Amino acid sequence: MSGRRRVVLIAGPTASGKSALALAMAQQQDGIVVNADAMQVYDTLAVVTARPSDGEMALAEHRLYGTVPAATRFSTGQWLGAVRATIAASDPARLLIFVGGTGLYFDALLNGFADIPEVPAALALQVQQEIQALDGEQRLALLQREDPVTAERLKVADPQRLIRALAVKRATGRVLSSFQDAPQAGLLEGVDIERLVLDPDRDVLRERIARRFEAMFDGGAVEEVKALRALDLDPSLPVMKAIGVREIGDWLDGMLGRDEAIARATIATQQYAKRQRTWFRNRFGDWPRRKI
């Protein structure tokens, strides 16, 4: 034993068994389970996002689950700040188990993340309105004048990235690349790290996803979507894009039958799991794999 703090990173696609493994490990080793899933940070949607149940969280200490109001745009940088505070407040002798399906969170944890200030929503909207009447070439020309480095990196005038670059420049007076290129460091320097990607067989995972969403539908997901809709939130908020929100909403509005809503949400979840697996394969190819 090195005497240094121990950390376990458990990544994998949705429905791969990550939360159950993390809970078992935490119970066995007096560990703290730390959420690394971008949707499970939000309140309101516990069932829809497959957050550990209250009963499961009572069996071991869990952090950063359901702590962010649904009306919030919670960034990777903010998650990293919350993790930093969690690490500082915890006993160094206790095992920390980071578990989730958001690859960017793990990447930031290990390698750092550009600390880009939050841009006022009104400014971002102003930029969006400004570029609406411009074609791709005109948009890139505008960005070239204000942030030539980012313009060169973009090549194509992707609206969201262009809006972000222009808004950051106008809000801070600094170009986006000055934040992105600043030296960065992760939060796990001097820590013993065990890495693991859960990688079930594709057909097994697809079947788990199908069973799980039907259980969600009958187990509280509908009530959660009703509660979310009652908040009358901006449709562009991350929580509004959680898989199941649109499908259940369409069922509530009479646009879909129950089975069709479940089928569509199941297909969307399976497609999402495929993208997760591709990301982990490309970015964490050297992490040990486990089927569970």
C-alpha positions in Angstrom: 0.0 0.0 0.0 1.3 3.4 -0.9 -0.6 5.3 1.8 -1.9 7.7 -0.9 -5.6 8.4 -1.4 -7.3 5.7 -3.6 -9.8 6.6 -6.3 -11.8 4.2 -8.6 -13.2 5.5 -11.9 -16.2 3.4 -13.2 -17.3 4.5 -16.7 -19.7 2.8 -19.1 -22.8 3.1 -21.2 -26.3 3.5 -19.6 -27.7 0.4 -18.1 -24.4 -1.4 -17.9 -24.5 -1.9 -14.2 -22.2 0.9 -13.1 -24.3 2.2 -10.1 -24.8 -1.3 -8.6 -21.0 -2.0 -8.9 -20.1 1.3 -7.3 -22.6 0.7 -4.4 -21.2 -2.8 -3.8 -17.7 -1.5 -3.8 -18.6 1.4 -1.5 -20.2 -1.0 1.0 -17.3 -3.3 1.0 -14.6 -0.6 1.4 -16.3 2.2 3.2 -16.2 4.3 0.0 -18.0 7.4 -1.2 -19.8 7.2 -4.5 -19.5 10.4 -6.5 -21.8 11.0 -9.5 -20.1 11.5 -12.9 -23.3 11.6 -15.0 -24.4 14.9 -16.5 -28.1 14.2 -16.1 -28.1 12.6 -12.7 -26.9 15.9 -11.2 -30.3 17.4 -11.7 -33.3 17.2 -9.3 -36.8 16.4 -10.4 -35.8 13.5 -12.7 -34.6 10.7 -10.4 -36.4 7.9 -12.2 -36.0 9.2 -15.8 -32.2 9.5 -15.4 -31.9 6.2 -13.5 -30.4 7.9 -10.5 -29.7 5.5 -7.5 -32.8 5.2 -5.4 -33.1 6.7 -1.9 -32.8 3.2 -0.5 -29.6 2.5 -2.4 -28.1 5.9 -1.4 -28.9 5.1 2.2 -26.6 2.1 2.1 -23.5 4.1 1.3 -22.5 7.8 1.1 -23.4 9.3 -2.3 -22.4 12.8 -3.5 -23.6 15.1 -6.4 -26.8 13.3 -7.1 -29.9 15.5 -7.6 -28.2 18.5 -6.2 -28.7 20.9 -9.1 -32.1 22.7 -9.8 -33.7 21.7 -13.1 -33.7 25.3 -14.3 -29.9 25.4 -14.2 -27.4 25.0 -17.0 -24.8 23.0 -15.2 -21.4 22.9 -17.0 -18.5 20.5 -16.8 -16.5 23.3 -15.2 -19.1 23.6 -12.4 -19.2 19.9 -11.9 -15.4 19.9 -11.6 -15.7 22.7 -9.0 -18.2 20.6 -7.0 -15.9 17.6 -7.2 -13.0 19.7 -6.0 -15.1 20.7 -2.9 -16.1 17.1 -2.4 -12.5 15.8 -2.4 -11.4 18.6 0.0 -14.2 17.8 2.4 -13.8 14.1 2.5 -11.5 11.9 4.7 -8.4 11.1 2.6 -8.4 7.6 4.0 -11.8 6.8 2.4 -12.1 5.5 -1.1 -13.7 7.8 -3.7 -15.7 6.0 -6.4 -16.5 8.1 -9.4 -19.3 6.5 -11.5 -21.2 7.6 -14.6 -21.6 7.7 -18.3 -20.4 11.2 -19.1 -17.0 10.8 -20.7 -16.2 14.5 -20.6 -16.5 14.5 -16.8 -13.9 11.7 -16.5 -11.7 13.5 -19.0 -11.9 16.7 -17.1 -11.2 14.9 -13.8 -8.1 13.4 -15.1 -6.8 16.1 -17.5 -8.4 19.4 -16.4 -10.9 21.6 -18.2 -10.7 25.0 -19.6 -12.1 27.5 -17.0 -14.3 29.6 -19.3 -16.5 32.1 -17.5 -20.2 31.8 -17.8 -21.7 34.0 -20.5 -24.9 35.9 -19.6 -27.9 34.3 -21.4 -29.0 37.7 -22.7 -25.7 38.2 -24.4 -25.7 34.7 -26.0 -29.3 35.4 -27.3 -28.2 38.7 -28.7 -25.4 37.0 -30.6 -27.8 34.3 -31.8 -30.1 36.9 -33.2 -27.2 38.8 -34.8 -26.0 35.8 -36.9 -29.5 34.5 -37.9 -29.5 36.5 -41.1 -25.9 35.7 -42.0 -24.9 32.7 -44.2 -22.0 30.4 -43.3 -19.4 32.5 -45.0 -20.6 35.7 -43.4 -20.7 34.1 -40.0 -17.1 32.9 -40.3 -16.0 36.4 -41.5 -17.6 37.9 -38.4 -15.8 35.5 -36.1 -12.6 36.0 -38.1 -12.7 39.7 -37.2 -13.3 39.1 -33.5 -11.5 35.8 -32.8 -9.3 34.7 -35.7 -7.8 31.7 -33.8 -11.2 30.2 -33.2 -12.4 30.9 -36.7 -9.4 29.0 -38.0 -10.1 26.1 -35.7 -13.8 25.9 -36.6 -13.4 25.8 -40.3 -17.2 25.4 -40.6 -19.6 27.9 -39.1 -21.3 25.7 -36.5 -23.9 28.1 -35.0 -23.6 27.0 -31.4 -19.8 27.0 -31.3 -19.7 30.3 -33.1 -22.2 31.9 -30.7 -20.2 30.7 -27.8 -16.9 32.1 -29.2 -18.4 35.5 -30.0 -20.3 35.7 -26.6 -17.1 34.8 -24.6 -15.1 37.5 -26.5 -17.7 40.1 -25.9 -18.3 39.2 -22.3 -14.7 38.9 -21.2 -12.7 40.8 -23.8 -10.6 37.7 -24.3 -10.8 35.2 -27.2 -12.0 31.7 -26.4 -8.7 30.1 -27.3 -6.9 32.1 -24.6 -9.0 30.1 -22.1 -8.8 26.8 -23.9 -5.0 26.9 -24.3 -4.2 27.9 -20.7 -2.3 25.2 -18.8 -4.7 22.7 -17.2 -4.4 20.0 -14.6 -6.8 17.3 -13.4 -7.8 16.8 -9.8 -6.2 13.5 -9.2 -2.5 14.3 -9.0 -0.7 12.1 -6.4 -3.7 9.7 -6.2 -3.7 6.0 -6.8 -6.3 5.5 -9.6 -8.1 2.3 -10.7 -9.9 2.7 -14.0 -12.6 0.5 -15.3 -15.1 0.6 -18.3 -18.1 -1.7 -18.1 -18.7 -3.1 -21.5 -21.6 -5.6 -21.7 -22.4 -7.5 -24.9 -24.4 -5.3 -27.2 -27.5 -7.5 -27.3 -27.4 -7.9 -23.5 -27.3 -4.1 -23.1 -30.1 -3.5 -25.6 -32.3 -5.9 -23.7 -31.5 -4.3 -20.3 -32.3 -0.9 -21.8 -35.7 -2.1 -23.1 -36.7 -3.6 -19.8 -35.5 -0.7 -17.8 -37.4 2.0 -19.6 -40.7 0.1 -19.4 -40.1 -0.2 -15.7 -39.3 3.5 -15.4 -42.6 4.4 -17.2 -44.6 2.5 -14.7 -42.3 3.4 -11.7 -42.6 7.2 -11.4 -41.2 8.6 -14.7 -44.5 9.9 -15.8 -45.1 11.8 -12.6 -41.6 13.3 -12.9 -42.2 14.5 -16.4 -45.5 16.1 -15.3 -43.6 17.9 -12.4 -40.9 19.0 -14.8 -43.5 20.4 -17.3 -45.2 22.2 -14.5 -42.0 24.3 -14.0 -42.5 25.8 -17.5 -38.7 25.7 -18.2 -36.8 26.9 -21.3 -36.9 23.9 -23.7 -33.2 24.4 -24.4 -32.2 23.5 -20.9 -30.2 20.3 -20.5 -32.7 18.7 -18.3 -35.4 19.1 -20.9 -33.4 17.0 -23.3 -33.1 14.0 -21.0 -34.2 10.9 -22.9 -37.8 10.1 -21.9 -38.9 13.7 -21.3 -40.0 14.3 -24.9 -41.5 10.8 -25.4 -43.5 10.8 -22.2 -44.6 14.4 -22.9 -45.9 13.3 -26.3 -47.8 10.5 -24.6 -49.3 12.9 -22.0 -50.4 15.2 -24.9 -52.1 12.3 -26.7 -49.6 12.3 -29.6 -48.3 8.8 -28.9 -49.6 5.7 -27.4 -48.0 4.2 -24.3 -46.2 1.4 -26.2 -45.0 3.8 -28.9 -43.6 6.3 -26.3 -41.7 3.5 -24.6 -40.4 2.1 -27.9 -39.1 5.6 -29.0 -37.5 6.3 -25.7 -35.9 2.8 -25.7 -34.5 3.3 -29.2 -33.1 6.8 -28.2 -31.5 5.3 -25.2 -29.9 2.5 -27.2 -28.6 5.0 -29.7 -27.2 7.0 -26.8 -25.5 3.9 -25.3 -23.9 3.3 -28.7 -22.4 6.8 -28.8 -21.1 6.3 -25.2 -19.4 3.0 -26.1 -17.8 4.6 -29.1 -16.5 7.6 -27.0 -15.1 5.3 -24.3 -13.5 3.0 -26.9 -11.8 6.0 -28.6 -10.8 8.0 -25.6 -10.4 5.3 -22.9 -9.1 2.5 -25.0 -6.4 1.5 -22.5 -8.8 1.2 -19.6 -9.6 -2.3 -18.4 -12.9 -3.7 -19.6 -15.4 -5.7 -17.7 -18.7 -7.4 -18.7 -21.3 -7.3 -16.0 
